[in-house]
Amino acid sequence: MNKKMLIFLISVIFIMPIAYPAFSGEMSRVEMLQGSGNTVDIYFNNAKDLGAFEIELTFPANQFKVIDIQEGELLKSSQRTFSWLGPKFDPEGKVTFGFFSLGNAEGIYGNGVLAIIEYEGDPSLVEIQSIKATDTKGNVVLRSN
């Protein structure tokens, strides 16, 4: 075995335990799904100890309007205390909202609806501008800009 191959194998042996969490299981992701009536659900896939979440949605202000934002069922699956942030409305066509949690219990695990948005207008015009989600220790578990 030549020296380069030996160095490569040793590197792989030491890097695999560090890289394993990135390759194990499905990655977390957020989707907007049509709910019942005039609602859009913010659906979180593969939450693992989710402790805080913030999302910014953009839309043409003259064609879409957010009426109300309510907590989804996934927030009720944890014994932590959740507090809402916002919503903060921008008249140019943007809304930012989220939550943080307090407590000693684990955060949210699994799949489900984090928030329900009641609206007027065309929901196909709404885009997720950014997302930031952290676990109960404050580590970023999902981020997109």
GIDARA-V223178 format. One record per helix or strand. SS is the DSSP state (hx for helix, st for strand). FROM is the first residue (numbers start at 1). LEN is the number of residues. Records with the same first field share a line. If there is no record, write none. Layout:
SS = FROM-LEN, FROM-LEN
This chain:
hx = 3-21, 73-5, 123-3
st = 29-6, 39-20, 64-8, 81-10, 94-9, 108-14, 127-9, 140-5
